[in-house]
Amino acid sequence: MLNKIDITKLRKLIDDFGRLPKLQQKRKTFFDVAGYRHYENVCSNILAFFFDTSEQHNMLDLFLRSLLSLIPKNTRLSTNAIEAEITTEYYTNKGTYIDIKIESNDFIIILENKIDADVYNDLDSYIADIRENNPYSKQIVAVVLTLKDMLRKEDNIKIESSGFNHVTYTDFFNVIKENLGDYIEKADVEWVVYLRNFLRNMSNLKGDEIMQSVDYKDVINFLIENDDSIYELIEQREAFTKHFQIEGEAVRNILRDEYSLEFNIWKGGIKFCGTSVYSEFSDKSKPNFEIHRILRGWEILLKTSSKHKKTDIVKWLNKNDIPCANNSIVQWKWTPVSLWVHKIEDNKPITPDEIAEIAYNYYQKIDAASSM
């Protein structure tokens, strides 16, 4: 356990940390709301739309011009009055696919889009396939577009040896922003808004705007000066997490051995700073059951196996004499309903046996009411 001197030191650490410049909270985008902010295929579809000079955005060759300006001079191509066929997930003879293929009368651009993944693709086979299917000897421009500015050494070697060009989203989007003024007069206003939202989403994924909101020097100096204390704080948190895991396992064992409930245990402990005990019943009609050991105490969660509208839940609980914490009823997208039925804070000692008994009593009530 922490002694008095350690607690004083760590409290000062927290106070000093609180005076550092705060990270600016990132603004949500449509992609955050939709849940597709990091999907490569979604990003590729959006890129393909803006690369298409005939699309409704009316930004013509903004994306093509901006991309090609980042390619070495010996591959510069004119995009004036260009007409190009855009293909997403272009399948090669080997059965693999290239994320985006752009083909005009003069050139073929192939683009491999990388958000989180490393460059594991067989780039040589991509080039070979395009050359084999290029009877008019159009100029080929191959690009790996990455969210990461710095790649692994082996990825850089693979890109260079295969004849691909490495372009980062940062550089690409900076050029798009610089060139946008030349297109803004004819551009569709609605699609300009969507474009800016897309740019912000990719910037959020990379963490650019958040990190630009802090003073690096102050933060780095703080981390250097307080390295030992920070390590001690992390060490103590991990010690308590392990202790909570032991408590959670004790509750699980009691529920399994004394009450014959089928339980597993999740030992991640990061989200709850402790542990979660949860049910895996072979009988799917049984309520799903969780117990969370957190820093403040214990939480018991039950999900009913019956169909109920959220508006009827309170009446249903009262009718069946089942208490529920305020604002803790969650209607899932499918049928079950989550019920935080009990929260116990560590203002008085409570044993694993007591937690197990409380949880089992709630479980019986929910199970009986759900089966009616």
C-alpha positions in Angstrom: 0.0 0.0 0.0 1.0 3.6 -0.4 2.5 5.4 2.5 1.8 9.0 3.5 4.9 10.4 1.8 4.1 8.6 -1.5 0.5 9.9 -1.4 1.7 13.5 -0.8 4.1 13.2 -3.7 1.6 11.7 -6.1 -1.0 14.3 -5.2 1.5 17.0 -6.1 2.1 15.2 -9.4 -1.6 15.3 -10.2 -1.8 19.0 -9.2 1.2 19.8 -11.5 -0.2 17.8 -14.3 -3.5 19.7 -14.0 -1.7 22.9 -14.7 -0.3 21.7 -18.0 -2.0 22.9 -21.2 -5.0 20.7 -22.0 -5.4 18.7 -25.1 -8.1 20.2 -27.3 -11.1 17.9 -27.6 -11.4 16.8 -31.2 -14.6 17.7 -33.0 -16.7 14.8 -34.2 -17.2 14.1 -37.9 -20.0 12.3 -39.8 -17.6 9.3 -39.8 -17.4 9.3 -36.0 -21.2 9.3 -35.8 -21.6 6.6 -38.5 -18.8 4.4 -36.9 -16.7 4.1 -40.1 -14.0 6.7 -39.3 -11.1 4.3 -39.9 -12.4 1.8 -42.5 -10.0 1.7 -45.5 -12.7 0.7 -47.9 -14.9 3.6 -46.9 -12.0 6.1 -47.2 -11.1 4.5 -50.6 -14.7 5.0 -51.8 -14.7 8.6 -50.8 -11.3 9.2 -52.4 -12.6 7.6 -55.6 -15.6 9.9 -55.7 -13.4 13.0 -55.4 -10.9 11.7 -58.0 -13.8 11.4 -60.5 -13.7 14.6 -62.4 -17.3 14.1 -63.7 -18.9 13.7 -60.3 -21.4 16.0 -58.6 -18.8 17.7 -56.4 -17.8 19.9 -59.4 -14.3 20.1 -58.1 -13.1 18.6 -61.4 -9.4 17.6 -61.2 -8.6 19.0 -57.8 -7.7 15.6 -56.3 -5.9 14.4 -59.4 -3.9 17.6 -59.8 -3.0 17.6 -56.1 -1.9 14.0 -56.1 0.2 14.2 -59.2 2.0 17.4 -58.0 3.5 15.2 -55.3 4.9 12.7 -57.8 8.5 13.2 -59.1 8.8 15.5 -62.1 9.4 12.8 -64.7 5.9 11.5 -64.1 4.0 14.9 -64.2 0.9 14.6 -66.3 -1.6 17.1 -67.6 -5.1 16.8 -66.1 -6.7 19.5 -68.2 -10.2 18.5 -69.3 -9.5 15.0 -68.2 -11.9 12.1 -68.4 -11.0 9.1 -66.4 -12.5 5.8 -65.4 -12.4 5.2 -61.6 -12.4 1.6 -60.3 -12.3 0.7 -56.6 -11.1 -2.8 -55.6 -9.6 -3.5 -59.0 -8.9 -7.3 -59.0 -5.6 -8.5 -60.5 -4.9 -11.8 -62.2 -3.7 -13.2 -59.0 -7.0 -12.5 -57.2 -5.8 -9.7 -55.1 -7.1 -6.2 -55.6 -5.8 -2.7 -55.8 -7.8 -0.2 -53.8 -8.2 2.5 -56.5 -7.4 2.4 -60.3 -7.7 5.6 -62.3 -7.4 5.2 -66.1 -7.5 8.0 -68.7 -6.5 8.1 -72.3 -2.9 9.0 -71.3 -2.1 7.3 -68.0 -3.1 4.7 -65.4 -2.8 5.6 -61.7 -3.0 2.8 -59.1 -3.4 3.8 -55.5 -2.9 1.5 -52.5 -4.7 3.1 -49.5 -3.2 2.5 -46.0 -4.9 3.8 -42.8 -3.7 1.5 -40.0 -2.2 -1.5 -41.7 1.5 -1.9 -42.8 2.4 -2.3 -46.5 2.0 -6.1 -46.6 0.8 -6.1 -50.2 2.6 -7.7 -53.2 3.3 -4.4 -54.9 5.4 -6.0 -57.6 2.5 -8.1 -58.8 0.3 -5.0 -58.9 2.7 -3.3 -61.3 3.1 -6.5 -63.3 -0.7 -6.9 -63.7 -1.2 -3.3 -64.9 1.7 -3.6 -67.4 0.2 -6.8 -68.8 -3.2 -5.1 -69.2 -1.8 -1.9 -70.8 -1.8 -2.5 -74.5 -1.5 1.2 -75.4 1.5 1.7 -73.2 0.0 4.4 -71.1 2.2 5.9 -68.4 1.7 4.1 -65.1 1.8 6.0 -61.8 1.8 3.8 -58.7 1.1 5.4 -55.3 1.0 4.1 -51.7 -1.1 6.6 -49.7 -0.5 6.3 -46.0 -1.9 8.0 -42.9 1.5 7.3 -41.2 4.2 9.8 -42.0 6.9 7.3 -41.0 6.8 3.7 -42.3 8.8 0.6 -41.3 12.1 0.3 -43.0 11.0 -2.9 -44.9 7.9 -1.0 -46.2 10.0 1.8 -47.5 12.3 -0.7 -49.3 9.3 -2.5 -50.8 7.7 0.7 -52.1 10.9 2.0 -53.6 12.0 -1.3 -55.2 8.5 -1.9 -56.8 8.4 1.5 -58.4 5.6 2.9 -56.2 5.6 6.4 -54.9 5.0 7.0 -51.2 2.5 9.9 -50.5 1.2 10.7 -47.0 -2.3 12.0 -46.3 -0.7 15.0 -44.6 1.1 16.1 -47.7 -1.8 15.2 -50.0 -4.4 17.1 -48.0 -2.2 20.1 -47.5 -1.9 20.4 -51.3 -5.7 19.9 -51.7 -6.3 22.8 -49.2 -3.8 25.0 -51.1 -5.5 24.2 -54.5 -9.1 24.3 -53.3 -9.3 28.1 -53.8 -8.9 27.6 -57.6 -12.0 25.4 -57.7 -14.2 26.9 -55.0 -16.3 29.1 -57.4 -17.7 26.2 -59.4 -17.6 23.6 -56.6 -20.8 22.3 -55.2 -21.1 23.9 -51.7 -22.6 20.8 -50.1 -19.8 18.6 -51.3 -17.2 21.1 -50.1 -18.6 20.7 -46.6 -18.4 16.9 -46.9 -14.8 17.3 -48.2 -13.8 19.4 -45.2 -15.4 16.8 -42.9 -13.4 14.1 -44.6 -10.2 16.1 -44.2 -11.0 16.6 -40.5 -11.8 12.9 -40.0 -8.4 11.9 -41.3 -6.6 14.6 -39.3 -8.4 13.3 -36.2 -7.3 9.7 -36.9 -3.7 10.9 -37.2 -4.1 13.0 -34.1 -2.8 16.2 -35.8 -5.2 18.7 -34.4 -5.1 17.4 -30.8 -1.3 17.5 -30.6 -1.2 20.9 -32.2 -3.3 22.2 -29.3 -0.5 21.7 -26.7 2.9 23.1 -26.0 5.2 20.2 -26.7 8.1 21.7 -24.7 6.0 22.1 -21.5 4.6 18.6 -21.7 8.0 16.9 -22.5 9.7 18.8 -19.6 7.0 17.7 -17.2 7.4 14.0 -18.3 11.2 14.2 -17.9 11.1 15.9 -14.5 8.4 13.6 -13.1 9.4 10.3 -14.7 9.9 8.4 -11.4 6.7 9.6 -9.9 4.7 8.8 -13.0 6.2 5.3 -13.0 5.3 4.9 -9.4 1.7 6.0 -10.0 1.3 3.5 -12.8 2.9 0.8 -10.7 0.5 1.4 -7.9 -2.5 1.4 -10.2 -1.4 -1.9 -11.7 -1.0 -3.3 -8.1 -4.6 -2.3 -7.3 -5.9 -3.7 -10.6 -4.3 -7.1 -9.7 -6.0 -7.0 -6.3 -9.3 -6.2 -7.9 -8.9 -9.2 -10.3 -8.4 -11.5 -7.3 -11.6 -10.1 -5.7 -13.5 -10.6 -8.9 -12.2 -14.2 -9.2 -13.3 -14.9 -5.7 -16.9 -13.7 -6.5 -16.9 -15.7 -9.7 -15.8 -18.9 -7.8 -18.6 -18.4 -5.1 -21.2 -17.9 -7.8 -20.0 -21.0 -9.6 -19.4 -23.3 -6.6 -22.2 -22.3 -4.2 -24.9 -21.1 -6.6 -24.1 -23.3 -9.7 -23.9 -20.3 -12.1 -21.8 -20.6 -15.2 -19.3 -17.8 -15.3 -16.2 -16.7 -17.0 -13.9 -13.9 -16.1 -12.3 -11.1 -18.2 -9.0 -10.0 -16.9 -8.4 -6.9 -19.1 -9.0 -4.5 -16.2 -8.3 -1.4 -18.2 -11.8 0.0 -18.7 -13.0 -0.7 -15.3 -9.6 -0.5 -13.5 -10.4 -3.9 -12.0 -12.2 -6.9 -13.4 -15.5 -8.0 -14.9 -17.2 -11.3 -14.1 -19.7 -12.3 -16.8 -22.0 -15.2 -17.6 -21.8 -17.6 -20.5 -24.9 -19.7 -20.0 -25.6 -22.6 -22.3 -29.2 -21.7 -21.9 -29.6 -18.6 -24.0 -32.9 -17.7 -22.4 -31.1 -16.8 -19.2 -30.3 -13.2 -18.4 -26.8 -12.1 -19.2 -25.0 -11.3 -16.0 -22.0 -9.1 -15.2 -20.2 -7.9 -12.1 -17.7 -5.0 -12.4 -15.1 -4.4 -9.7 -14.0 -0.8 -10.2 -12.1 1.8 -8.1 -15.2 3.1 -6.5 -16.6 -0.3 -5.5 -18.8 -2.8 -7.3 -21.4 -2.6 -10.1 -23.9 -5.4 -10.9 -25.3 -5.4 -14.5 -28.1 -7.7 -15.8 -29.5 -7.8 -19.3 -33.0 -9.2 -19.5 -33.7 -12.0 -22.0 -37.3 -10.7 -22.5 -38.5 -8.1 -25.0 -39.4 -4.8 -23.4 -39.7 -1.2 -24.6 -37.5 1.2 -22.7 -40.5 3.3 -21.7 -42.0 0.2 -20.0 -38.9 -0.8 -18.2 -39.5 1.2 -15.0 -43.0 -0.1 -14.6 -41.7 -3.6 -15.3 -39.0 -3.2 -12.6 -41.5 -1.8 -10.0 -44.0 -4.6 -10.7 -41.4 -7.3 -10.1 -39.8 -5.5 -7.1 -36.4 -5.0 -8.9 -34.5 -1.9 -7.9 -32.4 -0.1 -10.5 -29.9 2.7 -10.3 -31.1 6.0 -11.8 -30.5 6.6 -15.5 -29.0 3.2 -15.9 -31.5 1.5 -18.3 -30.1 1.0 -21.8 -32.2 -0.3 -24.7 -29.9 -2.2 -27.0 -30.4 -2.3 -30.8 -31.7 -5.8 -30.4 -34.1 -7.2 -27.8 -32.2 -7.3 -24.4 -32.2 -4.4 -22.0 -29.2 -3.5 -19.8 -30.0 -2.8 -16.1 -27.5 -1.4 -13.7 -29.3 -2.9 -10.7 -26.8 -2.2 -8.0 -23.8 0.1 -7.2 -21.8 -0.4 -4.0 -19.1 2.1 -3.1 -16.2 1.3 -0.9 -17.4 3.4 2.0 -17.8 0.3 4.1 -16.0 -3.1 3.9 -17.9 -5.7 1.9 -16.8 -9.3 1.3 -16.9 -11.3 -2.0 -19.5 -13.6 -0.2 -21.8 -10.5 0.3 -21.4 -9.3 -3.3 -22.1 -12.8 -4.6 -25.2 -13.1 -2.5 -26.5 -9.7 -3.6 -25.8 -10.5 -7.2 -27.5 -13.9 -7.1 -30.6 -12.4 -5.5 -30.9 -9.9 -8.3 -30.3 -12.6 -10.9 -33.1 -14.7 -9.5 -35.5 -11.8 -9.6 -34.6 -10.9 -13.2 -34.7 -14.5 -14.3 -38.1 -15.1 -12.7 -39.6 -11.9 -14.2 -38.1 -12.5 -17.6 -39.6 -15.9 -17.8 -43.2 -14.7 -17.1 
